[in-house]
Amino acid sequence: MEGGTKVSAEQLEKELAELLDRETFEPPEEFAAGALVSDESAYAEAEKDPEGWWAKQAEALDWFEPWDTVLDESDAPFYKWFAGGKLNASYNALDRHVEAGRGDRVAFHWRGEEGEERDVTYAELLRDTKRLANVLKDRGVQPGDVVGIFLPMIPEVAVAMLACARIGAPHNVVFGGFSPESVKERMEFSEAKALITVDCARRKGKVAAIKPDVDEFLGDVPSIETVVVVRNTGADVDMQEGRDLFYDEAIEAASEDCPAEPLDAEHPLYVLYTSGSTAKPKGILHTTGGYLTGIAWTHRHVFDLRPDDDVYWCSADVGWVTGHSYIVYGPLVNGATSVMYEGAPDYPDKDIWWELCERYGVTLFYTAPTAIRACIKWGIEYPQRHDLSKLRLLGTVGEPINPKAWLWYWKIIGGERCPVVDTWWQTETGAIMISALPAVVPAKPGSATRPLPGVFPAVLDEEGNEVPDGEQGLLAITRPWPSMLRNLFKDPERYKETYFSKFGDTTYFVGDAARRDEDGYFWIVGRVDDVVNVSGHRLSTAEVESAIVSHPKVAEAAVIGQQDEDTGQSIAAFVILEGDLEGSEQLETEVREHVARRIGKLARPKRIIWTADVPKTRSGKIMRRLLRDIAEGRELGDVTTLREPGVMKDLEGKFADSESS
């Protein structure tokens, strides 16, 4: 591999084993010499005056009207940032670059999995965004109306998001891997007025019908008055007169004259549904000014972005917050050139990512630990086929990365010359919160390192006291930050209860366990609530349980997350069948596919344990903690308070049998 380290599998295994003893990795001298941030001054400035520091970062955006107040804390925890200021996300992402003479710059090198290619410039993106915005306005979409977006990874997904932002219509993007039932649910919750979707989507050589599946539920969502359909594959689909429009025909007929709407800094930009500890997903609401401030600064400085020279690629999907912040808004606000790929990392072969890195000269690459572990499993021969010498920084997102995967990534993909930034953040935080500034903070494999300037996390005990360094506690953030969620969509009480009830209105409860070491580095341990993190995607155990129980042969289910070598966590389901029914391999397959139809393939349980009962308190509450104890081989302790204490011994045997089978 040119620019990298070419070794045999046996030699690599030996070298990685030796590297595991190395605690820290200093920023490479050559990288540090030319970095945007090369010293600790930003940390000191932000520590001294957090509000002033964030105000300085907000000035990098274009504002139609200046703000009156940097941070309004008068109604905590409903914080407001840059109150009184007016701006527009679409204008900041597109117009200002075109007006500055950079319209010919490529915004996205797009590649389809069958080899299709398109280079979309900032000028082209602006033209189509204006036209689609006018289509939506002509169909009665007004500021504040929610627009649903259910699209694969094609440039039109960015056009759709930016068109909504242009007219002040919050978008509700749904991950393309979710089932129609999940799309329907999210459209109902958000009362979407329009839906932008696609005829069909491609995945690993197959074509999946999207518009026909969407049609099945549209009649049940009366708020949707308009459906815009992108012709992605050219398949014939039914179109309802008066409601459905083809994207290409609609924008061709629309005017290009559509000034960006001046919107209040606190105007809702989008709602994005994420899993919670109940079956009902949470609608995370992000607003405009603070969110753009956070994602623009973090994207530029965590990745050390040089818009004139770098080619950036985030391999996530736009349906998740990583795609919102670090595929669409962050890169475009910063005027970057990005790669967008519609396809799987192993199709048409397991080297497609590295082929694209070589083809487009990718310099900054951001992916998930799950993907890195898959690449390790496939073998080093795939990256070694390609010249990765232009890469100069690597990033990870979605879950903690284990040290061995970090080292493989650093050595094989980065050629031992690229800093690796392990970024911790959430849908709720909007932007990266804990991560190295790559030229300043030495990396420790497995740690997200230190909080970024202007971010104030702490590790607390149950009473809200800071725990000593090295001890595990609950991760919390003790000061507001600009890109934070402002509310849960139409559910302010749940917002307060979920995030600001444990430690009060001024301290955000993250929901993760963590520890901080003597150097101030944070080590994220994992979730403390009933949420499973599969390949960086958070799934509510209650949501998965509801899907399993909706199968006609299932009476009850309890779901937990298990450590998994490939996906970080996988889903294990303890399933109680109706009546005298017995479990079978065929029924396992049925249940898995049933869950896939209800939620999506990523929610399918990897392991199903048939059982007659699960541990419950005498009031009937399922004790998932005890199920996790079984899965992780921990001592169970006293279980005499359970309604049926004997169930635990039975479950231990069943779980052991399922592992050996």
N, C-alpha and C positions, 0 to 999 in steps of 0.2 A: 504494500500500500504506500503510494507516494505521499510523503508528508506525515506519515504515521509510523507506527511501530509494527513491523511484520515479524510475527513469531509463530511457532507451532502451538497447537492446543496444549501440549504437555509443558512446553516452556512457559506459556502464559500462566497456566495453573500454578507453577512454581513461583513465578515472579509476583503474582497476585498474593499468594500466601505470605511472601516476604513483606510486601507492601502493607499488609494488614497491621503490621506492628508500627507503622509510621502514623503518628497521631495527627500532624498538621502538614498542610501543603501551602507554602508561601506563594503569593502571586508571582507569576513569571516576570523576570526583570524587564524583558522587552515589552510585554503587555503593560506593565505598570508605568513604564516611562512615558507612554503616550495616552494614558487613560484620562477620561473626562474628570473623574474624581480621584485624586492621587494622595490625599492626606485626610486627617481626621477633622478638619475644620467644619465640615457640614454637620457632623454629630454635635460638636460644641455649640454651633450657632442654633441648631434646632432645640437643643437642651435648654439653652438660655432663654429663648423666646419662641415657643412652638407656634403660636398663632402668627407671629411676624414672619417666621420661616416659611410657613405654608402660604401666606399671602404673597411672598416673593416668588414662590413656584407658580402660583395662579397667574401671575403677571406674564408668564410665557404664553398664555392663551390670548386669543383675540376677543375682547369684550365690546359689546355694543354700548353698554353703560357700566360705569364702575360700581363696585359694591359700597354699601354704607358700613356694614359690620362684617368683620372677618368670621367670627364665631358667635352665634347666639345660643347661649346655654339656658335661657330663661324658662324653657319648657322641657328640661331634661327628663327622659332620655330622647326626646324628639329634637335633636340638635339641628341647627341650620348653619350652613357655611356660605359666606359671601353674599349675605342677604342684601337685596336691592340691586345687585348686579344683573345684567342681562347679556346673554350670549347664545350661541347655537352650536351644538355638537357637529352637525353636518357642515356648517361653515368652517369650523376649526379643522375638520378632517379633510376638506376638499377645496373650498373656494379660496382660502388664503394662500394655498400652494399654487393654484392656477393663476391667481392675481399676481403672484410674485414671479411668474414666468417659468414655473416648474410643471406646467400641465403635461409636458411630454414625458415626464418621469413615469416609469412603470410602477404602478401601485401593487399589482399582483401578477406574478408569473403563475398562471393557473395550468394545472396538468390533470387530465382525467385518467382514470385507471386503464383505459384502452389506448392511451398514448395521445389523446387529443390535447392540444395546447392553445392557450390564448394569453397574450400579454395585454393587460388592461391598464391604460394610463390614468393619471389623475384627472385629466380633461375628459376622458371617456366616462369615467366613473361619475364625475360631476354632471355631465350631460344626462346620463340615464337616471341618476338620482333625482334631478329636477323634473324630468318627465314622469317618473313613477310617482313623485310627490303630487304632481298635478292630477294624475289619474286618481289617486286616493282622495284628493280634495274634491274633484268632480263627482265622486261617488258619495260625498257627504261626510267624509272623515274629517273631524275637527280636532283642534288641540285638546288633549285629555282623553280622546277616544283610543282604546287599545286595539292594536293590529296584531293578529297572530301571524307567525312566520314558521313554516314547516318545510324546510328546504335542505337539500344535501349541500356538500361543500363545493359550491359553484359561485362565481363572482356575483350572481344575482342576489345571493344572501346578504352581501355587504350593501348592495344597492337598496335592497328592501329595508334594512336597518337604518341606513342613512336617510332614505326618503321619509321614513317615519319621524326620525329626529328633526328633519328639516321643517316639518309642519307642526311639531309638538305633540305627535301621537305616540304614546309609549308603546314600544314593541314587546311582544311576548314570544320569544323564540323557543321552539321545542326541538330537542335533540332528534335528529333524523332516525335514530335507532329505536325510538319509543313506538309503542303500538298505537293504533288509531284510538283505542279507548283512553290512553293517557293524553293524547292530543285533545280529544273531546273534553276531558276533565279540565284541562288547563284553559281551554277556550271558554268553558262555562264559568269557571272561577273568576276569570278576568273580564268576562262579559265583552269579548272581542267583537268589534264591529265589522272587521274584514279579516280575511285569511289569505296569505300569499303562500302558494304551494307549488307542486311540480307534477308533471304527468307521471313519470316513473323515475326511480333512482337506480343507479348501478352499484353493485357490490360483488367483488371477486368474480367477475365474469357473468353474473346473473343480473336480471332486471327485476326489480320489485315494483309492483303497482302501488302508487301513492294516491293519485286523485280518485280512483275507484274506491279505495279504502276510506278516504276522507268523506266521500259522498254518502257513505253509510251512516255517518253520524250528524251531517250538517243539518238535517231536519230537526234534530234534537237540540240544536243551539240557535235559537231564534234571533239572538243578537247579531249573528253574522249576516250581513246584507250583501257583501261583495266577496267573491273568490277570484283571485288573480292566479293564473296557472302558467308557470314557466314550461316551455316545451324543451325538456332536457333530452329526451330520447326520441321524440317525434311520434310516440305511440298514440293511437287513436283513443281519445277519452270522451266521455259524455260531458257536454257543457249545457248548463241550465240557462236558458235565455233570461236575460234581465239580471242575473246574479253573477254569472261566470264570465271572465274575460281572459283571453290569452295575453300573456305578458308582452310578447313581441309586437302584437297588433296594437295593444293599448298604448305602449310608450311611443310607437311610431307615429300615432295620431295625436299625441299630447304635445303641448307647448314646452319649449325649453326655458321659458321665462318663469322662474319660481324663486324669488328672493327667500333667503333663510329667515325664518320667523325669530324675532328677538324674544327670547324666553327667559323667565326668571331663573336665577341660579338654582333654585329649589324646584324647578319644574320637573316632573317625573320624566326620566329618559327611558327606562325600561322596567318591566317586571319579569323576573326569572324564577320559575318554580324549582324548589329544591326539596329534598326529602326531610321530614321531621320525625319526631318520635311518636307521631300519630299517623293514621292512614291518610290524612289529608295533607297534601304537599303545601309548603309555605311559599307564598309569593313574595320574594325578596324585591323590595322597591328601591331602585337607585335613581338619584336625581342628577342634574346636569353639571353644574359648576364644580362642585367638590369632587365628583367622580372623575371628570376629565383632568382635574389638577393631579389627582393621585395616580391615575394610570399613565398620564403623559410623563410625569417625573420618573416614576419607577421604570417604565419601559426604556426611557432614554439612559438612565444611570445604572440600573442593575445590569443591563445588557451592554452598557458602554457603546451606545448606538452612534454611528456616524452616518447620517442619512445619505450623504453624497457617495459613500464608498461601500456601505454594508448591504448585504442581502440577508434578510432575516427570515427564519422559518419557525413557526410554532405549529407543531403537528397535531394540536388539539382539534376539537370540533367546535364550530361556532355555537352549537346548541348548549354548551356549557359556559360558565363564566370566564374560563380561560380564553375561549374564543372571542367573547365580547370584548374583554379588556386587552388581550395581547395578540389577536388576529385582526380585529377591526379597529376599535377606537384608538388604542395606544399607538400602534404603528402608523395609522393614517394621520392622526393628529401630529405626530412627529415627522411626517413626510417620508416615511421609510418605503423601501421596496421589499415586498414579502413574496414568499412562495405559498400558494394554496393548492393542496392536493386532495382530490376527491378519490379516495380509495383506501384499501387496507395496506398495512406495512409489509405484507407478504404476498402481494399480488401485483404484477404477474409472477414475481419471484421475490425471494426474501432479501434482495439487495435494492429494492426500488427506492427506498429512502436515500441510500448512499449514491445511487445513480442520479437522483435529482439534486442532491447536494453538489455533486460534481458538475452536472449539466448547467445549473444556474449559479454556480460559484457561491454557495451559501457560506456566510461567515459567522452567523449567530444561529444556534439551533437549540430549540426549547421543546422538551418532550417529557413523558411520564416515566417513572421508575418501572411501571408494568411493561412498557414497551422495551425498555432497556433489558429487562430480564428475559423477554421473549427473544431479543436479538442474541443474548448470551446463549440461550438454549439452541438457537439455530446454528451458531458457529461463527468463528472469526473469519471464515473464508468469504463471507458475503461483504462485509465492509472492506476487506482487503482487495476486493476486485476494483476498487475505485480510489481516485485521487481526492482525498479529503483535506489537502494541505491549505485550502483557503479558510477553513474553520479557524476562528480565533477565540470563541467563547461558547460554552455549553451550559444549558440550564435544565433543571428538573422541576416538576410541579405535580401536585395531586395527592401525594402521600409521602411519608418519610422514605428515603432511599437507604437500603442497607449498604454498609461499607464496601462489600465485595462488588456490588453492581456499580457503585460510584467509581471504584478503582478501574473496573473494566471500561467504563464510559470514558474516563479521563485518559486511559492508556491507549485503547484501541481506536476510539472515535476521535479523541482529541490529540492523539500523538504525543502526549505528555507535555504539551505546550499551551493548552487551553485551560483557563480557569473554569471551574464548574460551580455555578451558582445554584444551590438547593433552596428553592423558594417556598416559604410557608405563607399561605393566605387562604381565604374562603370566598364562597359566593357572597357572603355577607360583608366581608371587608372590602370587596370591590377591586382592590389592588394588593400587590405584594406587601407584606408587613415585616417579615423576618427573612433576611437574606444577606449574603455578603455583598458589599460594594467591591467588585472583583479585584481592583488594584490596591485595596486598602486592608481588607480583612482576610487573613489566612483561612483556608478551608479546613474543616475537620469532617472527614467522610461520615455521613450519617446524621450530622447536625445541620440545621438551617442557619446556623451561626448567630449573628447579632441582629437586633431590631434595626430597621432602617431609620435614618434621621426623621424625627417628628412622630415616631411610633413608640408607645410606652407600655410594653407588656410586663406582666408579673406572674410568678408562680405562687399560688395561694393555697391555704388549707381550707377546710369546709367553713371556717368562721371568717375567712377573708384576710387572714394574716399571712404575710410572706413566709414561705418555708425556707430553711437553710439551703445554701447551694449544695447540689448533689442529691437532694431529696425530691421525690416525685410529689407533685401537687396538681392543682387545677390551673390551666392557662387562662389568664384574663388580660384585658387591656384597660388601663386605668385613666386614659384621656381620650376624648373623641378625636377622630381623624377625618379628613375631608371626604374620602371615598367610601365611608361607611354607609351601610343601608340606612334608610331613613324611617322605614316602617315595614310591616308586612301588609300586603295589598288588602285593603278593606278589613284589616284585623289588628288594630292597634293594641288591644288587650293581650293578644297572643304574642305580639312583638315584645311588650314589656315583660310578660311572664317568661318567655323563652330566653331573653338575653339580659334583662336588667332586674330580675327579681332575686337572684341568688346573692349578689353583692351590692345591690342598690342601683339607683338611677345613674350613677356616674362611673360605674365599672361594668364593662361588657364581659359577659361570661361566654367564653369561646366554645366550651363543650369538649375540649381536648385535654388529656392529661399530658404533663410535660415536666421536665426538670431543667434547671440552669446550672452549668458547671462553674468552676472557680474563675474562668476567664469571661464569664458573662454570655457564654454560648447557650442557646436553647436547643434542647433535644425533645422533639415532639414524639410522644409515646403512642397516641391514638385516641379514638373517641371514647367518651365516658357515658354517652347516651345510647339509645338503641338505634343506632345508625350504622350500616355496613358500608365500608368504603371498598368498592370493587373497581379495580383499575382506575382509581382516582375519582370514581363516580359515587356519590353518596346516595344510598338507598335506605329508605325507612324500613325497619323490620316489620312494622305494623302494615305498611303498604304491601310488602311481599306476602305477609301472612294473609292479608285480605284476599289477595289474588289466589293463593293456594286454596283457601277455604271456599272460594267461589266455584271450585271444581265439584261436580255433583257427587263424587264419591268420598269427599273429604269432610270430616266433622270439625276438626280443629287443627291448628298448626302453631308452632313456636319456632322462630327463626333467629339465628345468631350469626355473627361473622367469625370466621376462622382464619388464622394466618395461612397464607397461600403463597407458594414460591413464585407463581406466575402472575397473580393479580393483586398481590398485597393482602387482600382478604377475599375469601369466597363465602358463599352462602351455604350454611348447613340448616336443613329444615327437619324438625321433629314433627311427624305427621300422624294424626289420629284419623282413622277411616270410619266411615259410617257403618253402623251395625256390626255384622260379623265378617265384613270384607277383609281380605288379606292383601298385603302388599305384594307387588311383583315387578319384574323389570319393565314389563309393558306399561304398568300403571305409573312407574317412575317417569318413563318417557312422556306419558300423557300429561302428568302434572307439570313437568318442566316446560313442555310446549304450551300448556295452558297459561303458565306464568308469562312466557314470552309474548303470547298474544295480548295479555292484559296489561303488561308493563313494558316489556322489551326483552330482548335476548340476554342482555347483561344481568337481568334479575333472576335468571334461571338458577335454582339451587344446584350447587355442584354435588352435594350429598343429601340424600333423603333417608331418614331413619324412621321406619315404621314403628309406632309405639301405641300402647293402649292408654297412656296417660303422660302428662308432663308435670314437673314440680309446680305446685300452686300453694299460695298462702290459704289460710282458712276462709279468707274473703273471696278467693277465686282468682287472685292476681297471679299471672305466670311469672315464675322466678327465672328469668333468662340468665341472671348472674350465675345461678347454679349450673345451667346448661353450658355456659362458657367455662366454668370450672372443670366440667367433664371434658370438654373439648381440649382444654389446655393442660389436662393432667394434674390439676391442683387438688389438694386435700379439701374435702367438702365440709368438714367441721360438723357442727350440730345441725341436723335437719329435722329434729323432732317437732319443730313448730309447723312443718308442712302439713297440709291436709292429708296427704298419703305419703309418709316418710319412706316407705318401701319402694316407691317408684324410682328413687335415685340409683339403687343397686341394679335394678333392671335396666335402666338407661345406660349405666356404665358398660354393662355387658353388650347391649345393642350397639353402642357407639364403637366399642372395640371391634365388634364383628364387622361393622360397616367399613372400618379402616383397613381391615385385613382382606376384605373381599374385593 
